[in-house]
Amino acid sequence: MSQTIYCIRTPRLIVRCWEPADAPSLREAKNTSKEHLLPWLPWALEEPTDLATNLALIRGWRAQFDTDQDYVYGIFDRADGRVLGGAGMHVRIGKRAREIGYWVRADAINRGYATETAAALTRIGFEIMGLERIEIHCDVRNVRSAAVPARLGFVHEANLRRRAISADAPADSMIWTMFADEYPGSPVARVTIEAFDVLGDRVAAAAG
Ligand SMILES: CC(C)(COP(=O)(O)OP(=O)(O)OC[C@H]1O[C@@H](n2cnc3c(N)ncnc32)[C@H](O)[C@@H]1OP(=O)(O)O)[C@@H](O)C(=O)NCCC(=O)NCCS
């Protein structure tokens, strides 16, 4: 059985693989967050997008997820199921390594949801997927994004020149890194999660 994690429960969130039925909620979350996302995520230029576009997006993410090509998750409020944002465990940085990305809808920032999501993904990365390295990349000007890995104990390893994907002129990209042997003593290891596989069976229950 694959150890692909389809769903993670944290104290306040459900971080799970997108489903086609999420398309209207994803659309609403992105469309109402355009100005907030635009400086850092070029795809926000396309907003507002219609339902068919969001459905196609989710089907594409889902196809990649189900075939272990890449892992894009939705972030949902555990209490009411509302879409709070999105995240990724991207495979593009090499074997036994993942790059975590995230965005939170404009009216849900400043509550710790991005940090809780990144912590949950980091936990499954090291505890279940057996990764050696997890990275978070962000534009050097994106102070709120850089605060997430800093809070979790990632190390600011380097700035890569003109490598940020931000929507306007090229900027330098910060690389934040955590290795497997740094994880047990980090703040990440204190975040409580439950993780579930594709069948909905619980894979891990870790107390904070
Ligand atoms: C980057 C982004 C996800 C960060 O969002 P954020 O709200 O700053 O980060 P968090 O969700 O982790 O929230 C942290 C804040 O919540 C506060 N907070 C409030 N209640 C909290 C709680 N119960 N638990 C934890 N933190 C809480 C923290 O103190 C912190 O505030 P501070 O920075 O003033 O100390 C968000 O700004 C975003 O979506 N930006 C646009 C897209 C983007 O840039 N993505 C990243 C591309 S690299």
The ligand as an SDF file (V2000), in Angstrom:
LIG
                    3D

 48 50  0  0  0  0  0  0  0  0999 V2000
    2.2130   33.6300    3.1630 C   0  0  0  0  0  0  0  0  0  0  0  0
    0.9080   33.5110    3.9460 C   0  0  0  0  0  0  0  0  0  0  0  0
    0.3320   32.1270    3.7300 C   0  0  0  0  0  0  0  0  0  0  0  0
    1.2340   33.7320    5.4150 C   0  0  0  0  0  0  0  0  0  0  0  0
    0.0280   33.9110    6.1250 O   0  0  0  0  0  0  0  0  0  0  0  0
    0.0660   34.3190    7.6700 P   0  0  0  0  0  0  0  0  0  0  0  0
   -1.3280   34.5320    8.0860 O   0  0  0  0  0  0  0  0  0  0  0  0
    1.0440   35.4140    7.8610 O   0  0  0  0  0  0  0  0  0  0  0  0
    0.7290   33.0590    8.3540 O   0  0  0  0  0  0  0  0  0  0  0  0
    0.0370   32.1070    9.3900 P   0  0  0  0  0  0  0  0  0  0  0  0
   -1.2390   31.6130    8.8050 O   0  0  0  0  0  0  0  0  0  0  0  0
    1.0040   31.0920    9.7940 O   0  0  0  0  0  0  0  0  0  0  0  0
   -0.2940   33.0840   10.5970 O   0  0  0  0  0  0  0  0  0  0  0  0
    0.7540   33.5780   11.4090 C   0  0  0  0  0  0  0  0  0  0  0  0
    0.2360   34.7410   12.2260 C   0  0  0  0  0  0  0  0  0  0  0  0
   -0.9570   34.3470   12.8790 O   0  0  0  0  0  0  0  0  0  0  0  0
   -0.8610   34.7320   14.2470 C   0  0  0  0  0  0  0  0  0  0  0  0
   -1.8100   33.9120   15.0220 N   0  0  0  0  0  0  0  0  0  0  0  0
   -3.0040   34.3590   15.4500 C   0  0  0  0  0  0  0  0  0  0  0  0
   -3.6540   33.3730   16.0760 N   0  0  0  0  0  0  0  0  0  0  0  0
   -2.8590   32.2840   16.0560 C   0  0  0  0  0  0  0  0  0  0  0  0
   -2.9970   30.9520   16.5510 C   0  0  0  0  0  0  0  0  0  0  0  0
   -4.0940   30.5600   17.2050 N   0  0  0  0  0  0  0  0  0  0  0  0
   -1.9770   30.0790   16.3350 N   0  0  0  0  0  0  0  0  0  0  0  0
   -0.8690   30.4610   15.6830 C   0  0  0  0  0  0  0  0  0  0  0  0
   -0.6850   31.7300   15.2000 N   0  0  0  0  0  0  0  0  0  0  0  0
   -1.6840   32.6170   15.3790 C   0  0  0  0  0  0  0  0  0  0  0  0
    0.6020   34.5830   14.5570 C   0  0  0  0  0  0  0  0  0  0  0  0
    0.9840   35.3080   15.7110 O   0  0  0  0  0  0  0  0  0  0  0  0
    1.2060   35.1790   13.2970 C   0  0  0  0  0  0  0  0  0  0  0  0
    1.1370   36.5990   13.3530 O   0  0  0  0  0  0  0  0  0  0  0  0
    2.4750   37.5060   13.4120 P   0  0  0  0  0  0  0  0  0  0  0  0
    3.2180   37.2310   12.1370 O   0  0  0  0  0  0  0  0  0  0  0  0
    1.9330   38.8760   13.4950 O   0  0  0  0  0  0  0  0  0  0  0  0
    3.2190   37.0080   14.6110 O   0  0  0  0  0  0  0  0  0  0  0  0
   -0.1430   34.5370    3.4890 C   0  0  0  0  0  0  0  0  0  0  0  0
    0.3520   35.8280    3.7430 O   0  0  0  0  0  0  0  0  0  0  0  0
   -0.4620   34.4120    2.0020 C   0  0  0  0  0  0  0  0  0  0  0  0
   -1.3190   33.6320    1.6250 O   0  0  0  0  0  0  0  0  0  0  0  0
    0.1770   35.2430    1.1840 N   0  0  0  0  0  0  0  0  0  0  0  0
   -0.0600   35.2510   -0.2540 C   0  0  0  0  0  0  0  0  0  0  0  0
    0.4500   33.9920   -0.9350 C   0  0  0  0  0  0  0  0  0  0  0  0
    1.9040   33.7340   -0.6130 C   0  0  0  0  0  0  0  0  0  0  0  0
    2.6800   34.6580   -0.4840 O   0  0  0  0  0  0  0  0  0  0  0  0
    2.2550   32.4540   -0.5340 N   0  0  0  0  0  0  0  0  0  0  0  0
    3.6230   32.0530   -0.2680 C   0  0  0  0  0  0  0  0  0  0  0  0
    4.3860   32.0530   -1.5330 C   0  0  0  0  0  0  0  0  0  0  0  0
    6.0990   31.6430   -1.1780 S   0  0  0  0  0  0  0  0  0  0  0  0
  1  2  1  0
  2  3  1  0
  2  4  1  0
  2 36  1  0
  4  5  1  0
  5  6  1  0
  6  7  2  0
  6  8  1  0
  6  9  1  0
  9 10  1  0
 10 11  2  0
 10 12  1  0
 10 13  1  0
 13 14  1  0
 14 15  1  0
 15 16  1  0
 15 30  1  0
 16 17  1  0
 17 18  1  0
 17 28  1  0
 18 19  1  0
 18 27  1  0
 19 20  2  0
 20 21  1  0
 21 22  1  0
 21 27  2  0
 22 23  1  0
 22 24  2  0
 24 25  1  0
 25 26  2  0
 26 27  1  0
 28 29  1  0
 28 30  1  0
 30 31  1  0
 31 32  1  0
 32 33  2  0
 32 34  1  0
 32 35  1  0
 36 37  1  0
 36 38  1  0
 38 39  2  0
 38 40  1  0
 40 41  1  0
 41 42  1  0
 42 43  1  0
 43 44  2  0
 43 45  1  0
 45 46  1  0
 46 47  1  0
 47 48  1  0
M  END
$$$$
